[in-house]
Amino acid sequence: MNIESIVNTILGVVWSPYLVVLCLLAGLYFSVRTRFIQLRALPDMLHLMFRHERSDAGVSPFQALSLSLSSRVGVGNIAGVAMAIAFGGPGAIFWMWIVAFLGASSAFIESTLAQIYKDRDGKGQYRGGPAYYIEKGLGQRWYAVLFALVTVLAGAMLAGTQSNAITSAVNEAWDVPVATTTTVLLVVLGAILVGGVRRIARVAEWVVPLMAVAYLLVAALVMVFNADKVPEVIMLVLRSAFGVDAAFGAMIGTAIQWGVRRGVLSNEAGMGSGAHPAAAAEVSHPVKQGLVQSFSVYIDTMVVCSATAFLILSTGLYNVYDPAVKGVPDEARLLLGNLPGVEAGPRFVQHAVESALPGFGRSFVALAILPFAFTTILALYYMAETNVSYLCRDRPGRVTITAFQLLFLAATGYSAINTATVAWALGDIGVGMMSWLNIIAILLLQKPALAALRDYEQQRHSKRDPLFNPQTIGMRNTRVWES
């Protein structure tokens, strides 16, 4: 059995239908418990996003949002969407929307918990995330350690999906050897990682908004050229999502599975990754950052992923593979083959833009993927390093951090030179393991987050700028807030 077969076997166990159901039901449950906070609090989300509170211990809410979006807005918004369409059909896009809407409430819960139970590291800076709130809130040290170990491993796996997309897109656009691109990527990445969270946050604060706006503008331009096809694309997505499309009607189960899987990988709601940058923010009440992080899910999926989906589907330049045919190469199971010989991923998008803007598409998508993927790698590193810090009881030595940085760079480089199929399968395994552990944890630990929400809304109702005092609502193990 080769490596690819082993990886796919593990993937089938981790991403069983049970995890798909868990992601959807958890999002629905938290939506009901918070009275659909993802809709009610939209004005607050927009207001809080641009608050400039910061301190020596914490970054601003916008910097934390940018760091979170660095992780969320990445190759998953380009290559991930293309793969969802290829393996789940156009209907997978609808289920990405559903998991984003419901997942925004899960993102609110996990990010609020991260703020409530955040701590300070050896340098006095805020650290937090699922490992911290599992230990402090649930009192289960073994569970927290397990999550931290899984997250360190998942961070390296997910970084590989980004590096692989960079080398693939650059090779497609300019025929640069994969080894050359990998070497340059690792050198630049290493130079930034040594600067810590503040350098990463500063890079993300400037790069993320610029890259997202540029990409959305080009996607909008392509859709303008294909405006007459947009209504049909919407109907195609809806018909395929509910199994009534003539070509993709039999793929409803696969559409749900791929839509949820790619949606969670892209917006990371419920996975726990967004809780790490949320904990790093300086805010006066945990719910404030919970709301900001909830809104980031909308930016990721409803805006950026939708732009990619409409760009691909409106040009018709994509392949769809028959899920009923197994054990043969992808080319032998084409259900729809508009790009024969083209591997599912960023190259779908490159061909789509190239069809509308000849001579521009391949290069532009490669240029877009570079910052998208690079900032995601930075955010994933921060997530993994936070858990290294937790495992070392918040005081990892310089040798420990350096050793981890080298391992992270090695894993990133390994996937960069491997096939896209293996890289994405490894990334999906990482997402799945984190999601299992984190969703169960926040279901068990929902009460503090809901109590904080009630406290926040009561203060807002009294026309006050909410301030958090954990003692007034009976919370314990909240040392940062108590001091």
C-alpha atoms as one frame of an Amber mdcrd trajectory, in Angstrom:
protein
   0.000   0.000   0.000   1.521   3.376  -1.059   1.445   6.643   0.900  -1.531
   7.997  -1.038  -3.639   4.910  -0.253  -2.746   5.088   3.446  -3.608   8.783
   3.604  -6.947   8.240   1.849  -7.831   5.393   4.226  -7.211   7.627   7.256
  -9.164  10.428   5.578 -12.191   8.161   5.117 -12.211   7.372   8.846 -11.763
  10.971  10.031 -14.229  12.506   7.555 -16.991   9.967   7.998 -20.621  11.117
   7.511 -20.801  11.456  11.310 -18.447  14.443  11.252 -20.484  16.101   8.483
 -23.644  15.725  10.585 -21.831  16.939  13.723 -20.636  20.142  12.001 -24.120
  20.972  10.687 -26.044  20.093  13.849 -23.602  21.907  16.149 -23.921  25.060
  14.031 -27.716  24.788  14.066 -27.755  24.188  17.837 -25.565  27.214  18.603
 -27.619  29.347  16.207 -30.767  28.515  18.188 -29.090  28.926  21.607 -27.718
  32.368  20.682 -30.999  33.328  18.974 -29.144  33.558  15.662 -26.470  35.935
  16.868 -24.905  35.771  13.392 -27.905  37.778  12.097 -28.969  39.842  15.121
 -25.545  41.301  15.803 -24.448  42.264  12.285 -24.353  46.025  13.092 -22.240
  45.346  16.187 -19.884  43.153  14.166 -19.237  45.913  11.634 -18.729  48.517
  14.375 -16.400  46.402  16.507 -14.267  45.278  13.591 -12.497  48.620  13.307
 -11.913  49.333  16.999  -8.229  50.103  17.560  -7.796  48.883  21.129  -4.416
  47.302  21.644  -1.779  46.987  24.347   1.633  45.540  24.996  -0.125  42.249
  25.736  -2.632  42.122  22.887  -3.139  43.096  19.265  -6.096  45.178  18.037
  -9.428  43.518  17.150  -8.784  44.315  13.477  -5.310  42.781  13.607  -6.770
  39.662  15.246  -9.459  39.604  12.545  -6.802  39.965   9.839  -4.755  37.176
  11.384  -7.864  35.006  11.483  -8.733  35.896   7.886  -5.151  35.067   6.912
  -5.983  31.522   7.896  -9.551  31.517   6.572  -8.990  33.410   3.316  -6.447
  31.220   1.615  -6.099  28.594  -1.042  -9.310  27.015   0.230 -11.123  29.959
  -1.347  -9.586  29.205  -4.750  -8.331  25.628  -5.006 -10.712  24.371  -2.307
 -13.785  25.684  -4.111 -12.566  24.195  -7.390 -12.101  20.810  -5.718 -15.560
  21.003  -4.116 -17.083  21.495  -7.564 -14.926  18.767  -9.127 -15.713  16.081
  -6.550 -19.091  17.219  -5.194 -20.624  18.918  -8.220 -21.957  22.505  -8.332
 -24.359  21.689  -5.483 -21.424  21.541  -3.048 -21.344  25.356  -3.149 -24.805
  25.582  -1.587 -23.700  23.375   1.313 -20.612  25.542   1.761 -22.999  28.482
   2.241 -25.083  26.529   4.746 -22.107  25.428   6.830 -20.821  29.039   6.798
 -24.128  30.504   8.004 -24.529  27.933  10.756 -20.815  27.837  11.483 -20.735
  31.574  12.195 -22.468  30.793  15.508 -19.906  28.055  16.292 -17.128  30.564
  15.519 -18.751  33.012  17.942 -18.841  30.439  20.763 -15.259  29.217  20.336
 -13.793  32.727  19.965 -15.685  34.052  23.001 -14.425  31.097  25.042 -10.876
  31.775  23.838 -11.140  35.337  25.153 -12.673  34.287  28.476  -9.950  31.739
  29.237  -6.948  33.413  27.592  -3.620  33.580  29.409  -0.281  35.375  29.152
   2.837  33.683  27.841   6.372  34.120  29.116   6.669  37.432  27.199   3.474
  38.813  28.736   1.476  38.488  25.502  -1.990  36.974  25.314  -2.255  33.340
  24.304  -5.365  31.226  24.084  -7.418  28.766  22.114  -9.161  25.419  22.562
  -6.363  23.804  24.606  -6.569  26.667  27.115 -10.350  26.685  27.457 -10.558
  22.894  27.573  -8.175  22.800  30.550  -9.527  25.841  32.385 -13.203  25.474
  31.544 -13.640  21.711  31.477 -10.776  20.871  33.833  -9.579  18.121  31.505
  -5.822  18.503  31.107  -5.454  15.262  29.119  -8.056  16.428  26.573  -6.335
  19.797  26.260  -2.958  18.146  25.660  -4.506  15.861  23.032  -6.009  18.850
  21.215  -2.705  20.745  21.363  -0.776  17.799  19.908  -3.338  17.310  17.139
  -3.269  21.030  16.326   0.502  21.167  16.046   0.317  18.251  13.612  -2.682
  19.726  11.747  -0.982  23.103  11.368   1.873  21.500   9.476  -0.533  19.424
   7.354  -2.672  22.436   6.440   0.353  24.561   5.605   1.179  21.941   2.995
  -2.069  22.589   1.097  -1.055  26.231   0.785   2.550  25.629  -0.281   1.429
  23.029  -2.814  -1.005  25.495  -4.388   1.730  28.133  -4.603   4.168  25.860
  -6.437   1.410  24.506  -8.709   0.089  27.953  -9.684   3.553  29.424 -10.274
   4.544  26.434 -12.401   1.323  26.733 -14.445   1.710  30.493 -14.952   5.436
  30.892 -15.570   6.832  27.339 -15.800   9.064  27.926 -12.758  10.428  24.622
 -11.394   8.647  23.465  -8.245  11.942  23.049  -6.371  12.916  26.679  -7.066
   9.608  28.086  -5.830   9.742  25.868  -2.736  13.229  27.087  -1.822  12.299
  30.779  -2.129   9.072  30.219  -0.181  10.845  28.559   2.741  13.531  31.253
   2.962  10.999  34.124   3.083   8.714  32.232   5.455  11.539  31.499   7.869
  12.555  35.179   7.953   9.063  36.235   9.034   8.438  33.459  11.555  11.326
  34.536  13.754   9.537  37.878  14.321   6.694  36.316  16.334   2.986  37.163
  16.465   3.382  40.924  16.126   5.309  40.678  12.859   2.819  38.102  11.561
  -0.120  40.337  12.576   1.426  43.391  10.880   1.931  41.469   7.628  -1.641
  40.136   7.776  -3.137  43.568   8.594  -1.904  44.995   5.297  -1.778  42.039
   2.943  -5.156  40.386   3.639  -7.457  43.337   2.749  -5.444  44.266  -0.350
  -5.299  40.747  -1.752  -8.989  40.086  -1.084 -10.132  43.318  -2.771  -7.941
  42.760  -5.842  -9.168  39.188  -6.254 -12.833  40.163  -5.829 -12.504  42.949
  -8.402 -11.142  40.591 -11.055 -13.760  37.947 -10.214 -16.478  40.605 -10.555
 -15.052  41.678 -13.921 -15.152  38.106 -15.249 -18.723  37.724 -14.028 -19.695
  40.962 -15.785 -18.441  39.433 -19.040 -20.624  36.388 -18.289 -23.536  38.239
 -16.672 -26.140  36.481 -18.787 -25.056  33.133 -17.317 -25.259  34.113 -13.622
 -29.003  33.295 -13.157 -28.443  29.852 -14.666 -25.427  29.302 -12.403 -27.573
  30.037  -9.339 -30.228  27.581 -10.506 -27.561  24.969 -11.303 -26.176  25.237
  -7.757 -29.638  24.914  -6.189 -30.757  22.049  -8.434 -27.542  20.136  -7.818
 -27.677  20.765  -4.059 -31.044  19.043  -3.771 -30.430  16.275  -6.304 -32.841
  17.426  -9.011 -30.335  18.397 -11.716 -30.290  16.038 -14.703 -26.505  15.745
 -14.813 -25.645  15.885 -11.089 -28.840  14.631  -9.445 -27.267  11.448  -8.109
 -24.515  13.395  -6.310 -26.567  14.914  -3.470 -24.786  12.920  -0.743 -21.383
  13.704  -2.213 -22.356  17.373  -2.632 -23.198  17.650   1.070 -20.032  15.861
   2.160 -17.700  17.892  -0.072 -19.518  21.157   0.614 -19.227  20.723   4.378
 -15.634  19.451   4.210 -14.419  22.249   1.950 -16.540  24.786   3.851 -15.006
  23.863   7.197 -11.506  23.849   5.702 -12.111  27.292   4.227 -14.002  29.167
   6.973 -12.684  26.990   9.845 -15.836  27.538  11.915 -15.964  24.988  14.720
 -12.489  23.749  13.914 -10.918  25.897  16.649  -8.224  27.589  14.573  -9.938
  31.004  14.652  -9.993  30.883  18.443  -6.204  31.284  18.596  -5.969  34.777
  17.026  -9.228  35.734  18.802  -7.499  35.211  22.154  -4.628  37.505  21.137
  -6.881  40.594  20.863  -7.131  43.390  23.436 -10.856  43.961  24.090 -12.942
  45.040  27.067 -15.384  42.130  26.769 -14.892  38.625  25.294 -18.100  38.818
  23.256 -16.691  41.716  21.241 -14.037  39.542  19.645 -16.467  36.653  19.368
 -18.667  38.823  17.168 -15.741  40.013  15.053 -14.574  36.450  14.469 -18.114
  35.373  13.603 -18.237  37.985  10.847 -14.961  36.705   9.385 -16.783  33.494
   8.398 -19.112  35.536   6.177 -16.204  37.353   4.546 -14.497  34.067   3.805
 -17.330  31.949   2.428 -20.220  34.184   1.425 -17.941  36.669  -0.354 -14.593
  35.189  -1.431 -15.628  31.538  -1.936 -18.805  32.603  -3.744 -16.766  34.803
  -6.070 -14.571  31.839  -7.013 -17.563  29.549  -7.504 -19.413  31.958  -9.797
 -16.200  32.659 -11.699 -15.660  28.938 -12.422 -19.288  27.985 -13.074 -20.129
  30.991 -15.256 -17.256  30.193 -17.631 -18.082  26.465 -17.654 -14.391  25.593
 -17.360 -14.354  22.782 -14.832 -14.498  19.007 -14.525 -16.808  16.892 -12.360
 -15.864  13.336 -11.391 -18.354  10.515 -10.913 -18.310   9.473  -7.216 -19.752
   6.053  -8.104 -16.623   5.080 -10.065 -13.716   4.140  -7.800 -10.287   2.609
  -8.102  -9.378   4.305 -11.380  -7.561   7.570 -12.216  -9.656  10.750 -12.147
  -9.548  11.081 -15.936 -11.286   7.703 -16.270 -14.299   8.775 -14.185 -15.206
  12.118 -15.717 -18.893  12.953 -15.438 -18.270  16.346 -17.027 -14.952  17.030
 -18.752 -14.605  20.616 -19.921 -10.920  20.716 -18.941  -9.549  17.240 -19.741
  -6.089  16.638 -18.357  -6.307  19.552 -15.890  -5.997  18.619 -12.203  -8.723
  19.966  -9.910  -7.456  22.985  -8.003  -6.179  26.484  -8.797  -5.777  25.631
 -12.483  -9.585  25.617 -12.880  -9.578  29.254 -11.778  -6.608  30.129 -13.951
  -8.376  28.766 -17.039 -11.614  30.569 -16.080  -9.940  33.991 -15.764  -7.819
  33.343 -18.850 -10.963  32.684 -20.922 -12.332  36.140 -20.082  -9.017  38.008
 -19.910  -6.610  36.315 -22.369  -2.956  36.609 -21.447  -3.820  37.733 -17.916
  -5.653  34.916 -16.143  -2.881  32.441 -15.378  -0.509  35.098 -14.087  -3.144
  36.946 -12.061  -4.401  33.839 -10.251  -0.826  32.815  -9.486  -0.173  36.307
  -8.091  -3.398  36.134  -6.072  -2.555  32.714  -4.661   0.878  33.837  -3.471
  -0.366  36.254  -0.755  -3.514  34.207  -0.061  -1.527  31.069   0.642   1.476
  32.745   2.238  -0.515  34.628   4.877  -2.466  31.444   5.597   0.792  29.619
   6.277   1.746  32.406   8.702  -1.583  32.113  10.531  -1.297  28.331  10.697
   2.170  28.674  12.133   0.883  31.032  14.829  -1.889  28.545  15.667   0.579
  25.672  15.947   3.125  27.704  17.918   0.414  28.722  20.401  -0.132  25.046
  21.129   3.601  24.420  21.428   3.579  27.232  23.985   0.697  25.551  25.808
   2.427  22.178  25.871   5.553  23.813  27.301   3.416  25.566  29.931   3.653
  28.934  28.202   7.455  29.155  28.471   8.950  27.306  25.494  12.688  27.824
  25.264  14.403  29.255  22.214  15.689  25.798  21.283  12.162  24.358  21.401
  10.726  27.112  19.199  13.599  26.884  16.720  13.218  23.113  16.468   9.485
  23.507  15.880  10.069  26.173  13.211  12.417  23.828  11.340   9.905  20.971
  11.514   7.116  23.275  10.309   9.238  24.448   7.375  10.144  20.844   6.510
   6.474  19.777   6.464   5.548  22.811   4.366   8.286  21.998   1.881   7.355
  18.303   1.695   3.799  19.018   0.542   4.984  21.759  -1.801   6.823  19.211
  -3.942   4.231  16.417  -3.586   0.991  15.877  -5.517  -2.030  18.077  -4.800
  -4.125  15.011  -3.942  -1.832  13.968  -1.092  -1.404  17.547   0.158  -5.143
  18.203   0.342  -5.899  14.811   1.869  -3.379  15.513   4.642  -4.938  18.949
   5.156  -8.423  17.435   5.396  -7.215  14.937   7.999  -5.861  17.825  10.087
  -9.130  19.772   9.807 -11.187  16.699  10.658  -9.216  15.774  13.772  -9.363
  19.329  15.128 -13.081  19.609  14.358 -13.963  16.394  16.187 -12.132  17.477
  19.327 -13.138  21.142  19.322 -16.844  20.790  18.513 -17.294  18.255  21.317
 -15.418  20.621  23.661 -17.527  23.710  22.885 -20.739  21.695  23.176 -19.648
  20.709  26.693 -18.399  24.222  27.508 -21.130  26.414  26.028 -22.510  27.856
  29.290 -19.714  30.405  29.963 -19.958  31.735  26.394 -23.753  32.051  26.608
 -23.485  33.706  30.052 -20.969  36.193  28.625 -23.368  36.932  25.749 -26.219
  37.660  28.181 -23.926  39.939  30.208 -22.824  41.782  27.076 -26.379  42.288
  25.817 -27.585  43.505  29.220 -24.851  46.148  29.283 -25.579  47.134  25.689
 -29.288  47.435  26.563 -28.274  49.846  29.352 -26.406  51.908  26.723 -22.984
  51.122  28.188 -19.766  50.052  26.510 -19.607  46.502  27.889 -16.845  45.687
  30.360 -16.241  42.115  31.470 -16.061  41.157  35.129 -16.101  37.346  35.391
 -16.823  37.398  39.120 -20.230  39.036  38.623 -21.409  36.037  36.588 -19.670
  33.368  38.648 -16.816  32.373  36.322 -13.570  30.865  37.565 -10.095  30.269
  36.137 -10.165  33.607  34.279  -6.902  34.955  35.681  -6.233  37.570  32.988
  -9.659  39.185  33.441  -9.499  39.009  37.236  -6.202  40.878  37.281
